[in-house]
Amino acid sequence: MTAKIIDGKGLAAKLRSDLGVNVSEFQASSGVQPHLAAVLVGEDPASAVYVRNKQRACEKTGINSTLHRLSKETTQDELLELITSLNNNASVNGILVQLPLPAHIDETTVLDAVAPLKDVDCFHPENVGLMVQGRPRYLPCTPAGCQRLIAEAGVETSGAHAVIVGRSEIVGKPMAMMLVQKGDVANATITVAHSRTKDLTEITRQADILIAAIGRPEMITAEMIKPGACVIDVGINRVGDKLVGDVAYEAALEVAGAITPVPGGVGPMTIAMLLENTLTAAKLQAQK
């Protein structure tokens, strides 16, 4: 058996095309061009690539994008001052603070400073709380992208056992909350595994849907996958001169029923969800 490859790149392109139409219609009716402001602190090469990809995607969908580049010596107070300025700028609809931040800056303090209506990454506790209660203002971008990919694969989530390997605030925890909700592409039974989990292979082999978000290259081997399972690989790790996921992809192809590649799987969908959230933010702010 060879797994179906879930084409995140192709699905993201379709979503961006549809979004471009929606952005154009919103701008025509409201006179407002959605605007995403990105903040990049320091010289991290991967972060610079991510931000550049997000800016290009904005351009393709008609969303205005501005980048605020700050040196790695920027103080926390200086960064908070910029965020306050963006919060107060009526032309800015979404604020993206690219992570990770330099070690001397407290990420939680900075992310909490972003106005909830402009928090298009869904990191602010107000937005996280709404999401947990099943009435989200925005959905966190990477988990939302994963959810769309599961739907694209035609996988039934209702009653399925979904195992998430990783418990981060960005992917693992919100992914669990989204899949356990009542609704479409949800109603799953959830297990969250992590670095302290005992007998990890025994748990992952129970998964109808296995989501790998542990940040360790090719940690999930073929032996850890239930035959026919849907495997969503969130990881992106540089090993030598190539990018690999958290799943040993070539071997997993022979076991899984469906699987996302790296690159070309979750990454493009994360950006597409960010753009959707930015349009939603512009619409919400236009109503005030």
ChimeraX attribute file (.defattr): number of C-alpha atoms within 10 A of each C-alpha:
attribute: neighborCount
match mode: 1-to-1
recipient: residues
	/A:1	10
	/A:2	15
	/A:3	19
	/A:4	15
	/A:5	17
	/A:6	22
	/A:7	19
	/A:8	25
	/A:9	19
	/A:10	14
	/A:11	20
	/A:12	24
	/A:13	16
	/A:14	13
	/A:15	17
	/A:16	24
	/A:17	13
	/A:18	12
	/A:19	20
	/A:20	21
	/A:21	13
	/A:22	16
	/A:23	25
	/A:24	17
	/A:25	12
	/A:26	17
	/A:27	18
	/A:28	11
	/A:29	9
	/A:30	12
	/A:31	11
	/A:32	16
	/A:33	19
	/A:34	25
	/A:35	23
	/A:36	29
	/A:37	21
	/A:38	20
	/A:39	20
	/A:40	21
	/A:41	23
	/A:42	18
	/A:43	13
	/A:44	14
	/A:45	8
	/A:46	11
	/A:47	17
	/A:48	16
	/A:49	11
	/A:50	13
	/A:51	19
	/A:52	14
	/A:53	13
	/A:54	20
	/A:55	20
	/A:56	12
	/A:57	20
	/A:58	24
	/A:59	12
	/A:60	14
	/A:61	20
	/A:62	19
	/A:63	23
	/A:64	17
	/A:65	18
	/A:66	15
	/A:67	14
	/A:68	11
	/A:69	13
	/A:70	15
	/A:71	11
	/A:72	16
	/A:73	11
	/A:74	14
	/A:75	15
	/A:76	17
	/A:77	11
	/A:78	11
	/A:79	18
	/A:80	16
	/A:81	13
	/A:82	14
	/A:83	22
	/A:84	14
	/A:85	12
	/A:86	20
	/A:87	21
	/A:88	11
	/A:89	10
	/A:90	11
	/A:91	17
	/A:92	23
	/A:93	29
	/A:94	29
	/A:95	25
	/A:96	22
	/A:97	22
	/A:98	16
	/A:99	13
	/A:100	14
	/A:101	18
	/A:102	18
	/A:103	8
	/A:104	11
	/A:105	18
	/A:106	11
	/A:107	16
	/A:108	11
	/A:109	11
	/A:110	17
	/A:111	22
	/A:112	14
	/A:113	17
	/A:114	22
	/A:115	18
	/A:116	23
	/A:117	22
	/A:118	26
	/A:119	27
	/A:120	31
	/A:121	25
	/A:122	27
	/A:123	22
	/A:124	20
	/A:125	13
	/A:126	16
	/A:127	22
	/A:128	22
	/A:129	15
	/A:130	15
	/A:131	20
	/A:132	16
	/A:133	12
	/A:134	15
	/A:135	13
	/A:136	16
	/A:137	21
	/A:138	26
	/A:139	25
	/A:140	27
	/A:141	27
	/A:142	25
	/A:143	26
	/A:144	23
	/A:145	26
	/A:146	24
	/A:147	21
	/A:148	19
	/A:149	25
	/A:150	22
	/A:151	15
	/A:152	13
	/A:153	17
	/A:154	12
	/A:155	17
	/A:156	17
	/A:157	22
	/A:158	16
	/A:159	13
	/A:160	17
	/A:161	19
	/A:162	27
	/A:163	25
	/A:164	25
	/A:165	27
	/A:166	21
	/A:167	18
	/A:168	13
	/A:169	12
	/A:170	17
	/A:171	23
	/A:172	24
	/A:173	16
	/A:174	24
	/A:175	26
	/A:176	23
	/A:177	18
	/A:178	24
	/A:179	24
	/A:180	21
	/A:181	18
	/A:182	12
	/A:183	13
	/A:184	12
	/A:185	20
	/A:186	21
	/A:187	18
	/A:188	24
	/A:189	18
	/A:190	19
	/A:191	16
	/A:192	18
	/A:193	21
	/A:194	15
	/A:195	10
	/A:196	7
	/A:197	11
	/A:198	10
	/A:199	9
	/A:200	15
	/A:201	15
	/A:202	13
	/A:203	18
	/A:204	27
	/A:205	18
	/A:206	18
	/A:207	25
	/A:208	26
	/A:209	30
	/A:210	26
	/A:211	30
	/A:212	26
	/A:213	24
	/A:214	26
	/A:215	16
	/A:216	15
	/A:217	17
	/A:218	19
	/A:219	15
	/A:220	24
	/A:221	15
	/A:222	20
	/A:223	14
	/A:224	20
	/A:225	26
	/A:226	23
	/A:227	19
	/A:228	20
	/A:229	23
	/A:230	30
	/A:231	31
	/A:232	27
	/A:233	29
	/A:234	30
	/A:235	24
	/A:236	21
	/A:237	17
	/A:238	11
	/A:239	10
	/A:240	7
	/A:241	6
	/A:242	8
	/A:243	13
	/A:244	21
	/A:245	28
	/A:246	24
	/A:247	32
	/A:248	16
	/A:249	21
	/A:250	12
	/A:251	13
	/A:252	24
	/A:253	21
	/A:254	15
	/A:255	22
	/A:256	25
	/A:257	23
	/A:258	24
	/A:259	30
	/A:260	28
	/A:261	24
	/A:262	21
	/A:263	19
	/A:264	16
	/A:265	27
	/A:266	30
	/A:267	23
	/A:268	22
	/A:269	29
	/A:270	22
	/A:271	23
	/A:272	27
	/A:273	25
	/A:274	27
	/A:275	28
	/A:276	20
	/A:277	25
	/A:278	30
	/A:279	26
	/A:280	21
	/A:281	24
	/A:282	25
	/A:283	18
	/A:284	14
	/A:285	15
	/A:286	13
	/A:287	7
	/A:288	5
